[in-house]
Amino acid sequence: MNKTIIITGSTDGIGKLAAIKLAKDGHHVYIHGRNQEKLGKVIAEIKSLSSNENIDGFIADFSNLEAVKTMSDDIKNKLSKIDILINNAGVFQSAILKNKEGLDLRFVVNYLAPYLLTQQLIPLLEAGTNPRIINLSSAAQASVSMDALTGRTEISNQASYAQSKLALTMWSFHLAKTQAAIEVIPVNPGSLLNTRMVREAYGKFWSSADKGANILYDLAVSEQHKGKNGEYFDNDQGNYSKAHSDAYNTTIINELLESTKEIINL
Ligand SMILES: NC(=O)c1ccc[n+]([C@@H]2O[C@H](COP(=O)([O-])OP(=O)(O)OC[C@H]3O[C@@H](n4cnc5c(N)ncnc54)[C@H](OP(=O)(O)O)[C@@H]3O)[C@@H](O)[C@H]2O)c1
């Protein structure tokens, strides 16, 4: 059965490759980008590669939470259901370290934006068939500093990336418990995959970008992952595994969610 699938950050990297694979299967794939021209080009490219005309797009710069909210309103106006949401957009290095509200860019793009988008889209996911949310975590996970999350202190690229990825993972486990009708699976797609993010940050890679795209594809459509709600898939190991210990600590998760709600003001 064809699914309605949204993949954020799908104008490049593993998100784009996963979108191509899913489009080739005939699913209705909604990609997302922050640049209208690049978004249009990638939609045309995916249509041509997949011979699937059901490819559309949404636009928002995820460093701007107002834009994320506007995009979620667009989605709600256009779609009546979502089967699969892949929260893939992410940033590691950036020339700009903070957004206009003074929040660290990694926390905003990698955690607060997918949090806000997903909260807004829960009713559409509840209307989906076997709905599933795939959240892009990482092997890099570090305890979240509330001062860094709220923009009160500045930390390094590596630290804010790892903290934002643990924040996403902690929220994923919470969501899995509280949204009974929706499966939520956080995933490390594999370390140092050959994408722009990794080439810019490290100047080298360990594995192909296809390794990451393939696991996103499988997590989105494979029956193998049914019933894995609230489990963490580690593609470095090729199986379900344990995330950072903070992701299982309800007290720390509640503290994170309190701060998150204050920032997002929902
Ligand atoms: N590659 C790895 O080894 C690895 C390992 C662990 C986890 N991950 C995670 O996997 C996900 C995909 O990463 P990737 O390696 O494929 O990186 P990538 O090639 O750099 O792609 C990142 C995607 O996110 C989008 N994006 C970045 N900042 C954005 C913003 N402010 N607003 C909207 N979209 C934005 C990019 O849009 P543009 O096309 O406009 O640049 C791009 O489509 C990320 O969440 C990353 O943290 C990757």
The ligand as an SDF file (V2000), in Angstrom:
LIG
                    3D

 48 52  0  0  0  0  0  0  0  0999 V2000
   26.1720   11.5610    8.0130 N   0  0  0  0  0  0  0  0  0  0  0  0
   26.3670   10.9260    9.1820 C   0  0  0  0  0  0  0  0  0  0  0  0
   27.3890   10.2360    9.3920 O   0  0  0  0  0  0  0  0  0  0  0  0
   25.3420   11.0210   10.2700 C   0  0  0  0  0  0  0  0  0  0  0  0
   25.5660   10.3060   11.4470 C   0  0  0  0  0  0  0  0  0  0  0  0
   24.6170   10.3870   12.4660 C   0  0  0  0  0  0  0  0  0  0  0  0
   23.4770   11.1450   12.3020 C   0  0  0  0  0  0  0  0  0  0  0  0
   23.2950   11.8490   11.1410 N   0  0  0  0  0  0  0  0  0  0  0  0
   22.0920   12.6580   11.0180 C   0  0  0  0  0  0  0  0  0  0  0  0
   21.4410   12.3660    9.7940 O   0  0  0  0  0  0  0  0  0  0  0  0
   20.6990   13.5110    9.3610 C   0  0  0  0  0  0  0  0  0  0  0  0
   21.0240   13.8140    7.9110 C   0  0  0  0  0  0  0  0  0  0  0  0
   22.3840   14.2140    7.8460 O   0  0  0  0  0  0  0  0  0  0  0  0
   23.2720   14.1040    6.5300 P   0  0  0  0  0  0  0  0  0  0  0  0
   24.5160   13.4310    6.9440 O   0  0  0  0  0  0  0  0  0  0  0  0
   22.4770   13.5590    5.3930 O   0  0  0  0  0  0  0  0  0  0  0  0
   23.6530   15.6440    6.3350 O   0  0  0  0  0  0  0  0  0  0  0  0
   23.5310   16.6490    5.0930 P   0  0  0  0  0  0  0  0  0  0  0  0
   23.9350   15.9750    3.8330 O   0  0  0  0  0  0  0  0  0  0  0  0
   24.2760   17.8560    5.5260 O   0  0  0  0  0  0  0  0  0  0  0  0
   21.9640   16.9440    5.0040 O   0  0  0  0  0  0  0  0  0  0  0  0
   21.3370   17.6900    6.0070 C   0  0  0  0  0  0  0  0  0  0  0  0
   19.9600   18.0720    5.5410 C   0  0  0  0  0  0  0  0  0  0  0  0
   19.3870   18.9130    6.5570 O   0  0  0  0  0  0  0  0  0  0  0  0
   19.0090   20.1480    5.9600 C   0  0  0  0  0  0  0  0  0  0  0  0
   19.1690   21.2840    6.8730 N   0  0  0  0  0  0  0  0  0  0  0  0
   20.2960   21.6950    7.5170 C   0  0  0  0  0  0  0  0  0  0  0  0
   20.0620   22.8390    8.1880 N   0  0  0  0  0  0  0  0  0  0  0  0
   18.7530   23.1680    7.9550 C   0  0  0  0  0  0  0  0  0  0  0  0
   17.9330   24.2430    8.3470 C   0  0  0  0  0  0  0  0  0  0  0  0
   18.3850   25.2560    9.0990 N   0  0  0  0  0  0  0  0  0  0  0  0
   16.6500   24.2680    7.9200 N   0  0  0  0  0  0  0  0  0  0  0  0
   16.1740   23.2750    7.1350 C   0  0  0  0  0  0  0  0  0  0  0  0
   16.9110   22.2340    6.7110 N   0  0  0  0  0  0  0  0  0  0  0  0
   18.1960   22.1820    7.1170 C   0  0  0  0  0  0  0  0  0  0  0  0
   19.9320   20.3160    4.7630 C   0  0  0  0  0  0  0  0  0  0  0  0
   19.3420   21.2500    3.8430 O   0  0  0  0  0  0  0  0  0  0  0  0
   20.1790   21.8700    2.6000 P   0  0  0  0  0  0  0  0  0  0  0  0
   20.0440   20.8850    1.4920 O   0  0  0  0  0  0  0  0  0  0  0  0
   19.4900   23.1670    2.3430 O   0  0  0  0  0  0  0  0  0  0  0  0
   21.5870   22.0330    3.0680 O   0  0  0  0  0  0  0  0  0  0  0  0
   20.0050   18.9010    4.2500 C   0  0  0  0  0  0  0  0  0  0  0  0
   18.9110   18.5770    3.4390 O   0  0  0  0  0  0  0  0  0  0  0  0
   21.0800   14.6390   10.3350 C   0  0  0  0  0  0  0  0  0  0  0  0
   20.0870   14.7720   11.3200 O   0  0  0  0  0  0  0  0  0  0  0  0
   22.3670   14.1400   10.9530 C   0  0  0  0  0  0  0  0  0  0  0  0
   22.6100   14.7060   12.2180 O   0  0  0  0  0  0  0  0  0  0  0  0
   24.1950   11.7950   10.1210 C   0  0  0  0  0  0  0  0  0  0  0  0
  1  2  1  0
  2  3  2  0
  2  4  1  0
  4  5  1  0
  4 48  2  0
  5  6  2  0
  6  7  1  0
  7  8  2  0
  8  9  1  0
  8 48  1  0
  9 10  1  0
  9 46  1  0
 10 11  1  0
 11 12  1  0
 11 44  1  0
 12 13  1  0
 13 14  1  0
 14 15  2  0
 14 16  1  0
 14 17  1  0
 17 18  1  0
 18 19  2  0
 18 20  1  0
 18 21  1  0
 21 22  1  0
 22 23  1  0
 23 24  1  0
 23 42  1  0
 24 25  1  0
 25 26  1  0
 25 36  1  0
 26 27  1  0
 26 35  1  0
 27 28  2  0
 28 29  1  0
 29 30  1  0
 29 35  2  0
 30 31  1  0
 30 32  2  0
 32 33  1  0
 33 34  2  0
 34 35  1  0
 36 37  1  0
 36 42  1  0
 37 38  1  0
 38 39  2  0
 38 40  1  0
 38 41  1  0
 42 43  1  0
 44 45  1  0
 44 46  1  0
 46 47  1  0
M  CHG  2   8   1  16  -1
M  END
$$$$
